[in-house]
Amino acid sequence: MGRGKVQLRRIENNVSRQVTFSKRRSGLLKKAHEIAVLCDADVAVIVFSAKGRLYEYSAHTSMDRILEQYERFSLSEGNVAEEFTDLEGCMNYDHIKLSSRIEALQKSRRNLMGEQLDSLTAREVQQLEQQIGNALRNIRLRKNHLLTNSIAELQNKERMLMEQNNILEKEKAEVLEASLHKNRAAPFCNDTVAFLPNLNIW
């Protein structure tokens, strides 16, 4: 049968606790040395006993240098985390602000359609009425502008058609006058030929 799981708890006997501390401390430092040598890693171990005695181990470099490196890394990680937290906070604020704006616009649209008016106060109803009045005035101005432009365009087309019609009438009159002049000239020529003397000499 396999060994059961050993429950970790404080050793009450002082002697046993001191012996266990010494063995486990030596094993911990040995493992730290092994990982430093095998993996070429910077390893630092700091242990304080129950009586406050310091035990430490550092590989490849001094303890101060490793602690300095750890401090720089911690500050860098802290700045990144702080920036991320600030950015996340700004994004959340912008999202809440945008959601509130969308909800307000939807509510305003429903009010302009005459819906959900029960929650409005007298002042809000008055403001809504003023908004609708301004909207209607703008709509009428736009409508009048479009009608004016349409009328002006139709008048221009009518003037162009009248000018084209006048040109056609003028051309028609010129053609008719030329035709009449030609018809009047033809009998005169025939009469002139009839009254010419016969100059044939036999």
Secondary structure, DSSP 8 states (H G I E B T S, - for coil): ------------SHHHHHHHHHHHHHHHHHHHHHHHHHHT---EEEEE-TT--EEEEESSS-HHHHHHHHHHHHHHHHHHHHHHHHHHHHHHHHHHHHHHHHHHHHHHHHHHTT-S-TT--HHHHHHHHHHHHHHHHHHHHHHHHHHHHHHHHHHHHHHHHHHHHHHHHHHHHHHHHHHHHHHHHHHHHHHHHHTS------
